[in-house]
Amino acid sequence: MLIQSELNNRSAEMVSGIPTGSRELFDEARHLLKSDLESLMARAADIRDGHWGRAVTYSRKAFVPLTNMCRDTCAYCTFVKHPDHPDANIMSPDQVLATARKGEAKGCKELLFSLGEKPELRYDKARKALSLLGYESMTDYLAAMCALVLAETSMLPHVNAGTLSDEELAKLRLVSVSMGMMLETTSRRLTGKGGAHHACPDKVPLQRLRTLERAGQRKVPFTTGLLIGIGETWAERIEALHAINDSHARHGHIQEVIIQNFQTKPDIAMASHPEPSLEDMLRTIAAARIILSPDISLQAPPNLSARHIAYLDAGINDWGGISPVTIDFINPQHAWPQIEALAESCKTSGFALKERLPIYPAYLQQGSDYLSPKLQDRIAAMAAGNGLAREQRHLTQGE
């Protein structure tokens, strides 16, 4: 990474109150990049141990890809289908419930709704498909499906709906226990021609940062994170971590940050783009743990690296959602690890695997500040005294 070049070429300007290109940021980035990796990881692990101990958590989930249509066309995405593609789809209410019930039968607590962003604003076919279901916006349909799941099952909705207005956040907060949106990067360069986010209106960093702020103002327990290896510089990663941390300092709502590695796929525009190395991931995870407030959970996906157990040494305390019933629709070529096998690997590394709910204990304990009143009793009944899942199914039976 050409840190010195960045120091010479980027000016100190402000984006939503967040300094970009400042000498202090680049000095920190240079230090983190040049530090001995083993020492950096040890420092991060000490921070993790001091706040989270030697337990590493996961959420047992089922995955609902509500629609794979999207108005954005990210160069690394294989999930999204153009409305003319034969696989373009909006799931029906019956399909949503069927997935929820499969998850329920396998002891899942989280129902993760993931969907393309606002396809109805770009494509007539998406608008017509929504209209046939009785809705004008994908957000309204998402809220209705969350309400349906709450009424018909014991599952807890977590929604990844991308950028949201204040009104949309308020609507979804009533029917979900937590929400998420990957910041991915604060690099505006990547929205230019040839960049990973070219012609993607929802991936403009300012729009992502505004959603983070709105979620904080609405007291939404929120997940965000970085996508590593899509063309961002090391300094831009550090900048993005500070942007997240600054929003959390203002509102206290960031319950977890994901450090996710770019994965190449044959049918994407970035098919020949190099993937980040394990060392790159370990350094970024360690830097994240050092920069972020200790109370923010740090997560990395276990299915996107064969050597994911090494992430524990870099300071993570969470594996994210793992499903015994549905694939990873965002990275379908990478199977989830078997939960019992993951528990054994964690044990060998000196960690106890624990199942959590999609809302973290600290936010559950604050009750109505971070939860819709209608959801409080439901979640409390599923939680143990420590705020984790009352039922730790991976400890008692196999799949």
N, C-alpha and C positions, 0 to 999 in steps of 0.2 A: 504494500500500500504506500502510495507516495504522499506521506504526511507532510513533508517539507513543501512539496508542490502545492498542496492544499493550503498551507499557511500563507504561501505567497500569492495565491490566486483568489481565495475566497474572502469576501469582506465580512465585517461584523455587522450583521443585520438581524432583524427580529421577525420571527414567525410566531404569532399568537403568544407573544411574551417570552419566547424561548430563543436564547442566543444561538445563532449558527455561525460557524466560521470564526469564533472567538479564539484568541491565542490560548486562553486557559483551557478550552476544550481540546485543542490540538496538542497542547503540552500533556494533558492527561492521556489522550489517545496514544501519543508517542510512548509515554511511560508504560502503559498497559501492553502495547504491542511489543516493546523491547524487553519487558520483564521476563525473567526465567519462568517458563511455563509451570514447572513443578512447584515453585514457590508461590506463584499466582494462584494455582489451584488449591494449595494448602491454606492460603489466606481465605479464599472463598469458602472452603469446607469448614473452617473454624467459625466463620460467620453463620453458616447454615446450622452447624451443631449447636451454637449458642442460642439460636432462636427456635429451631425446629427439632433439635435432638437427632436421634439416629433412627427415626421412623420415616419411611418414604411412602407417600400416599398415591392412590389412584381412584378414579371414579368409574364404577361399573355402569356401562351405558349401552343404549341402543341408538343407532344413527338414522335420522330421518332426513334424506336429501329432498326437501319439500319441492324445490324446482331446480333443474340444472340449466335453466335459461338465465341470462344475465346481460345487462347492458354494457358491461365491461368485457374487454377481450385481452386479458393479461397474457403475456407471451409464455408463461410457464404453466398455464392452467390446462388440465385435461378434463376437468369436471364439467365445465360449461359446454353446452351444445347450442348451436344456432337454432332458432325456431324451425327452420326448414329441415334440420337433421332428423332422421327417423327416430332417434333416441331422445329427442327433446321432450320434456315431460313436466307436468305438475302433478304431484301425488294427490289422489282423492282422499276424502275423509276416511273411507274404509281402509285404504292402504296405510294411512297413518296409524289408525287404530290397530291394524294387524301387526305392524312393526312394534308398536308399544306393548301389545300383549305378549309377543314373543320375548321381548326384553323382560317383561314382568315375570314370565314363567322361569326365566333364568336368573332371577334375583337382581336384575338391573334396577337402579333407582333413577338414573339420569336418562332423559330422552333428549338427545342433542338434535335440535333443528338447525340444519345448515342449508343455505340457499343462495342462489345467484342474486345479485343486487338489482332490484327495480327493473326487471325486463320489460314490464308493461309501459315504461316511459320511452322505450326505443322501438319495440316491435308490436305491430298490430296483432300478430298471431298470439302473442303472450296476453295482450289485453282481452282478446276474444276468448281465450282459454279460461282466464280468470272470470270473465263475465258469465260463462257457462256454469261456473261454480257459484255464482251469485255475489262476486266481489269486484271492486274497482281497483284495489291495490293489493300487492303481494303482502304488505305489512298487515292489512286488515285480515287477509286470509290466514296468515301466520298466527295472529292473535286468536282467531276463531279455532284453529287447530290446537293451540295450547289449551284453550278453555275446554275443548272436547276431551283432550287427554286427561285433564284434571277431573273432569266429570265422570269419565268412564274407566279410569285405571288409577293405580297408585303411583304412577311415574311422575317425576319432577321435571318440567320443561326447562331446558337451557337453550337460549337462542343465539345463533350467530347470523345476524341479519345485515351486517355491514354498516355503512353510514346511516344514521337515523336522525330525524328531526326531534325537537323536544317533545312534540305531540306524539310521535311514534314511540319514543322511549316511555312516555307516560302510559300509553296504551298497553305496551308489552310488559311493563313492570307489574301490572295487575295479574298477569297470568303466567309469569315465569319466575323462577327463583334466582336466576342469574342470567347475565348476557355476556356476549363477547364480540370482539372485532379485532383482528390483527392489524396493528399499525403498519407492520411490515418494514417500513423505512420512512425516514423524513427526507429522503433525497428527491428533490424536484427534477434533477437531471433525468431520472428514469421515466419521467412522463414525456420526454422529448422523443422525436422520431428515432426508432431503433431501440428505444428503452423498453424495459419490461412492462412499464405501465403506460405506454403510449396510447392515447385515445381512450383512456379509462377514467371517466369523470369522478368515479368514487374512490380512486386511488391517488388523487391529488392530496399531498400530505396535510394541507390545511383543513380539508374536509374530514380527514380521519381524526386530526387533533381536536376539531370542534365536537365530534361525536364523543371523544374521551371526556371533554369538559362537560358536555350535557349530561352524560351518564353520571359524572361526579356530582353535579348539581341536583340530579334526581335521586342520588344515593342508591345507585344500582350496583350491586356486587358484580365487578366487571373483570373479564379476562382480555388481555391483549398480548402483543408480542412482536417479535422480529422474524422476518423470513430471510435467512442467511444465504448469500451467494447468488443474488439476482442482479449483481452489477454494482452494488453499493460499495463505498470505500469503508475502511476500518473506522475512520473518523466519523463517518455518517452513522455507523452502528452505535458509536458512543453517544453521538448527538441524540439518536432515537431513544436510547435508554434513559438519558437525562430528561427528554420530553415526557416520557411515561412517568418517571419518578417525580417530576415537578407537578404533574397533574394530580398524582397521588398525594403529594404534600399539601395541595390545596384542598382536596376533598376526601382523601382516605378511602377511596372506593376500589382501587386496583387490588383484587384478591390474588391474582396470579398473572405471571408473565411467561410466555412460551418462547423458547429459542428453537426455531424450526429450521432445518436444513433444506435448501432447494434440492429437489430430486429431478433428474432428467427423465424424459419420457419420449418415445419415438414420435408421437403425434402432436408435439408442441413446437412453437416457433423457436424456443431455446433448446432444441434437442441436442445441439452440439456444444452447449454451454457447459463449462466444467462445474462439477459439484464441489462444495466445500469439503476440505479434508477433515479427518477426525481431530487433528491438532487445531485447526481453525475453529471447529465447534467447541472444543474444550476451552480454548482461550476466550471465546465469546461468552460462554456460559460463566466462566470464572469472573470475567469483567462485569457481567450482568449482576452477579451476586454481590460484588463489591460496590457497584454503583447504586443499585436499588435499595430501598428501605428494607431492613431485615424482615419486616412483617409481610412483605409481598412474597407469595409462594413462587418458586422458580421451577419451571417445568421444561422437559424436552421429550419429544415423542420416542418411545422405545422401538417402534416398528420401522423407523427410517434409518436405522444404523444397526448393523450386526454387532457392533461393539458398544451398544448403548449403556452397558453397566459401567463403563468408564466415566459416564456423565456424573455418577455419584461422587467421584473423586473431585469433580470440578465445582460441586456445590448445589446441585439440584436437590429438591426435597419432594418432587412430585412427578409422576409419569403421565398425568392427564387422563383422559377418558380411554378406556379399553373395553372393547365389546366382545362378548362371547356369542353374539347372534348376528351381527351385521359387519360388513367389510368397512374399511376406510375408503369412503367414496371419493375423497380428495386425492388419495394416493392408493388406488385400488391394486396396484401391483405389489404392495407391501402388506403382508398379513399381520394382524395383531399378534403379539406374543401370547402364549397360553398363560393365563393368570397364575396358576399354581407353579408353573415353571419359573415365572418371573419372581414369585415369592421366594422360591428356593435360591435363585441367583442373588437376590437381595440379601438373604440370610447369610449366604456364603461370603458376601462382601461386608457383613457386619451391620446390616439394616433389617428392620422389621417392616414388611409390607402391610399397610393398613388401608382399608377402604374408607373413602370419605364420601360426602354428599356433594352435589354440584354447587352448594353454597358452603363456604369455609366456616369453621367453628366461630371465629372472631365476629363474623357478620351475623351468624345465627344467634349469637348471644346478645346482639344489640336489637333483636326483634324487629319491632315496627319501624325502626329507623331505616332498615334495609330490606324489609319484606312487606309485601301486601298482607294486611291483616287476615285475609282469607287463607293464606298459605302457612301462617305461623304454626297452628296446631298440627297441621298435616306433617310438616317437616320435623317438628319437635318429637312426634311419635316415631319417626324413623331414625332419630339421633340418639347416640349413647350420651352419657354424662360429659364426655370430653368433646362432644360436638361432631365426632366422626360417625360413620354409619353404625347403627346398633347391630345389624347383622353383618358379620365379617365372613361371607360365604366361602371365600377361597381358603379359609382356614379349616373348614369343616367338611367340605365335600368337593368332588371333582366335577368336571363338566361332562 
